């Protein structure tokens, strides 16, 4: 079975969307983030600083503004771009990928919902079980889904999803009778809450909770240099455990649009280590900088079979996804 690992470059071939009022939406790359989240042109980023450093500086100042901006940008792109692609039904490199690798699963470091919106339209993914962990959902009264629906493709967000609320505690007792307490040892619970994207996930509605509500920008691990301490949270451990099981069941992991940045080592190392446990598994890298990424990985894990395909997803699609 083929398993995919998705990075920010996967979204680039989704293109852009311009509204009648002239507003343009697209999934941002690193240089876009500097301008959109920090009002900085790439040439004006302080010397020696990375985008990850800028997010960390914001956290040190207790400023949530950069993450809120990033959240809004991604959710706008999901609605105007992914939503439009799903509704049009026109063939794209994404639809061809889904046709070629029917039933494959996806690990992603992205926060957005491009994959889920496109796969839901094809009835290959549902939030009930499609995140790789049990998720509580709400359906609209007009629900037309089969009660025995199951996701044939799963999408695991290793850094969190903007649409997946979670709680790492449980409320015991009866709050109405002033007899309630928090249980911090309760297993992590997940709730599907697409917020402003609810119309793109019809017939699913928002699963609303009280004390357990987390705003969308706080549902994900911020892109800071040191993510290690954040990867021990309950929701992250649950995702990585599900990811590990999928890797063990797979013969090939194909990474698309992911650069294996050194700031992400704590994030991708557990994945590569599982791959490296068996000499029968292969890692395929699909991105314009695939050769450089492959060289770095092989230096650290010389037993791992790695193949580089220096193409974007759209370019790879023109080859029939040959690997």
C-alpha positions in Angstrom: 0.0 0.0 0.0 1.1 3.5 -0.8 1.0 6.1 2.0 1.4 9.9 1.4 3.2 12.6 3.4 1.9 16.0 2.5 3.6 19.4 2.8 2.8 23.0 1.9 4.0 22.5 -1.7 1.1 20.1 -2.3 -1.3 23.0 -2.4 0.5 25.2 -4.9 -1.1 23.6 -7.9 -4.6 24.4 -6.6 -4.0 27.9 -8.1 -5.8 31.0 -6.9 -9.3 32.5 -6.8 -10.2 36.1 -7.5 -13.5 37.4 -6.4 -15.7 39.9 -8.2 -14.4 42.6 -5.9 -10.8 41.9 -6.9 -9.8 40.0 -3.8 -7.3 37.1 -4.6 -7.0 34.0 -2.5 -4.4 31.3 -2.7 -2.5 28.9 -0.4 0.6 30.8 0.9 4.2 29.7 0.6 7.0 30.8 3.0 7.6 34.2 1.4 3.9 34.9 1.4 3.7 34.2 5.1 6.3 36.9 5.9 4.3 39.5 4.1 0.8 38.4 5.1 1.4 37.5 8.8 4.2 40.0 9.7 3.9 42.8 7.1 7.5 42.0 6.0 8.8 41.6 2.5 11.2 38.7 2.3 14.1 41.0 1.8 13.2 42.8 5.0 13.3 39.8 7.3 15.9 40.5 10.0 19.3 39.0 9.2 19.7 35.6 10.8 15.9 35.2 11.4 13.6 32.6 9.8 9.9 32.6 9.5 9.8 30.1 12.3 11.8 32.5 14.4 9.3 35.3 13.8 6.4 33.1 15.0 8.4 32.2 18.1 9.1 35.9 18.7 5.4 36.5 18.5 4.7 33.8 21.1 7.3 35.3 23.4 5.4 38.6 23.2 2.2 36.7 23.9 1.0 37.9 20.5 -1.6 35.7 18.8 -2.0 38.0 15.8 0.4 36.1 13.4 -1.3 32.8 14.0 -4.8 34.4 13.6 -3.8 35.9 10.3 -2.4 32.6 9.1 -5.6 30.8 10.2 -7.8 33.3 8.3 -5.6 33.1 5.1 -5.8 29.3 5.1 -9.5 29.0 5.8 -10.2 31.6 3.1 -8.2 29.6 0.6 -10.0 26.4 1.7 -13.4 28.0 1.0 -12.6 29.9 -2.2 -10.2 27.4 -3.8 -10.8 23.9 -2.4 -14.5 24.6 -2.3 -14.6 25.8 -5.9 -12.5 22.8 -7.1 -14.8 20.4 -5.4 -17.9 21.9 -6.8 -16.6 22.2 -10.4 -15.8 18.5 -10.8 -13.2 19.5 -13.4 -10.2 17.1 -13.7 -7.2 18.3 -11.8 -3.9 16.9 -10.7 -5.6 16.2 -7.4 -8.5 14.2 -8.9 -6.0 12.3 -11.0 -4.0 11.5 -7.9 -7.1 10.2 -6.1 -8.0 8.1 -9.1 -4.5 6.6 -9.4 -4.1 5.9 -5.7 -7.6 4.9 -4.7 -7.8 4.0 -1.0 -4.5 5.6 -0.1 -4.1 7.5 3.2 -2.5 10.9 3.8 -0.2 12.1 6.6 0.0 15.9 6.5 1.9 18.7 8.3 -0.5 21.2 6.8 -3.3 22.9 8.8 -5.7 23.4 5.9 -8.6 21.2 4.7 -7.8 21.0 0.9 -7.6 17.2 1.0 -10.7 16.7 3.1 -12.9 19.0 1.1 -11.9 17.3 -2.2 -12.2 13.8 -0.8 -15.6 14.5 0.9 -17.0 15.5 -2.5 -15.9 12.1 -3.8 -17.4 10.4 -0.8 -13.9 8.9 0.0 -13.5 10.8 3.3 -15.8 11.6 6.2 -15.0 13.4 9.4 -16.5 10.6 11.5 -13.5 8.4 11.0 -11.4 10.2 8.4 -9.0 11.9 10.7 -7.5 8.6 11.9 -8.9 9.1 15.4 -12.5 8.9 16.7 -14.3 12.2 16.1 -17.6 13.5 17.5 -19.7 15.0 14.7 -23.0 16.8 14.1 -25.2 16.4 11.0 -27.8 18.9 9.7 -31.4 17.9 9.6 -31.1 17.5 5.8 -28.5 14.8 6.2 -28.4 12.5 3.2 -25.4 10.4 4.1 -25.5 6.6 4.5 -25.5 5.6 8.2 -22.8 3.0 7.4 -20.5 5.4 5.7 -16.7 4.8 6.1 -13.7 6.7 4.9 -11.7 4.8 2.3 -8.9 7.5 2.6 -7.9 9.0 5.9 -6.1 12.4 6.5 -4.0 12.6 9.6 -3.0 16.1 10.6 0.3 15.6 12.5 0.5 19.3 13.5 -3.3 19.7 14.1 -6.2 20.8 11.9 -8.0 24.1 12.0 -11.3 22.1 11.8 -10.6 19.6 14.6 -11.4 20.8 18.1 -10.1 18.7 20.9 -10.0 18.5 24.7 -7.4 16.8 26.9 -9.6 16.7 29.9 -13.2 15.6 30.7 -15.9 17.2 32.8 -17.2 14.7 35.4 -20.3 15.1 37.5 -23.2 17.5 36.9 -22.3 21.2 36.4 -26.0 22.1 36.7 -25.9 20.9 40.3 -22.5 22.4 41.1 -21.1 18.9 41.3 -18.5 18.9 38.6 -14.8 18.4 38.3 -12.1 18.1 35.6 -10.4 14.8 34.9 -7.0 15.6 33.4 -6.3 11.9 32.9 -9.2 11.4 30.5 -8.2 10.3 26.9 -8.1 13.1 24.3 -11.5 13.7 22.7 -11.9 15.2 19.2 -14.8 17.2 17.8 -15.4 18.3 14.2 -15.9 22.0 14.0 -15.3 23.5 10.6 -16.4 27.0 11.7 -16.7 29.3 8.7 -16.1 26.3 6.4 -19.3 24.5 7.4 -20.9 25.1 4.0 -18.0 23.3 2.4 -18.6 20.2 4.5 -22.3 19.9 4.0 -24.2 18.0 5.5 -21.9 18.2 8.5 -22.5 21.0 11.1 -20.3 22.4 13.8 -20.0 20.3 16.9 -20.2 22.9 19.6 -18.9 22.5 23.2 -18.7 24.9 26.2 -15.6 24.8 28.3 -13.9 22.6 25.8 -13.9 25.1 22.9 -10.6 26.0 21.4 -10.3 28.7 18.8 -9.0 27.5 15.3 -5.6 29.2 15.6 -5.0 27.3 18.9 -5.8 23.9 17.5 -2.5 23.6 15.6 1.2 23.5 16.5 2.6 26.9 15.5 5.5 26.8 13.0 8.2 27.6 15.5 11.8 26.3 15.5 11.4 24.0 18.5 8.3 21.9 18.2 9.6 19.1 20.4 7.8 20.1 23.6 4.5 20.6 21.7 4.6 17.1 20.1 4.0 15.5 23.5 0.5 16.8 23.8 -2.3 14.3 23.9 -3.8 15.1 20.6 -0.4 14.9 18.9 0.5 11.6 20.4 -2.9 10.2 19.3 -2.2 11.3 15.7 1.4 10.0 15.6 0.3 6.6 17.0 -2.3 6.3 14.2 0.4 7.4 11.7 2.8 4.8 13.0 0.2 2.1 12.4 -0.4 3.3 8.8 3.4 3.4 8.1 3.8 -0.2 9.4 1.1 -1.3 6.9 2.6 0.5 3.9 5.4 -0.5 1.5 6.0 3.0 0.2 5.8 6.5 1.6 5.5 9.2 -1.0 6.2 12.7 0.2 4.7 15.5 -1.9 5.6 19.2 -1.5 7.5 18.7 1.8 11.1 20.0 2.2 12.1 18.2 5.4 13.2 21.5 6.9 15.7 21.2 9.8 13.2 23.1 12.0 10.8 20.2 11.6 13.2 17.4 12.5 11.3 16.6 15.7 8.2 16.2 13.6 9.5 14.1 10.7 12.1 12.0 12.5 9.6 9.6 14.1 8.2 8.9 10.6 11.6 8.3 9.1 12.6 6.1 12.0 9.6 3.8 11.5 10.4 3.6 7.7 14.0 2.8 8.6 13.0 -0.2 10.7 12.4 -2.3 7.6 14.7 -2.5 4.5 11.6 -3.3 2.4 10.1 0.1 2.7 10.9 3.0 0.3 10.6 6.8 0.6 9.8 8.7 -2.6 10.2 12.5 -2.5 8.2 14.6 -5.0 9.1 18.3 -4.9 11.3 20.7 -6.8 14.0 20.4 -4.1 13.7 16.6 -3.8 17.3 15.9 -4.6 18.6 18.1 -1.8 16.2 16.7 0.7 17.1 13.1 -0.3 20.8 13.8 0.2 20.2 15.2 3.7 18.0 12.2 4.7 20.4 9.6 3.3 23.3 11.1 5.2 21.4 10.6 8.4 19.7 7.3 7.6 22.0 5.5 5.0 19.9 2.3 5.1 16.7 4.0 4.0 15.8 3.6 0.3 15.1 7.1 -1.0 14.2 8.2 -4.5 14.0 11.9 -5.5 11.5 13.2 -8.2 12.3 16.9 -8.7 8.8 17.9 -9.8 5.7 19.6 -8.5 2.5 17.5 -8.1 1.1 18.8 -11.4 4.3 18.0 -13.2 4.4 14.5 -11.6 0.8 14.0 -12.7 1.8 14.5 -16.4 4.1 11.4 -16.1 1.2 9.3 -14.9 2.6 9.5 -11.3 5.5 7.3 -12.4 7.9 6.4 -9.6 
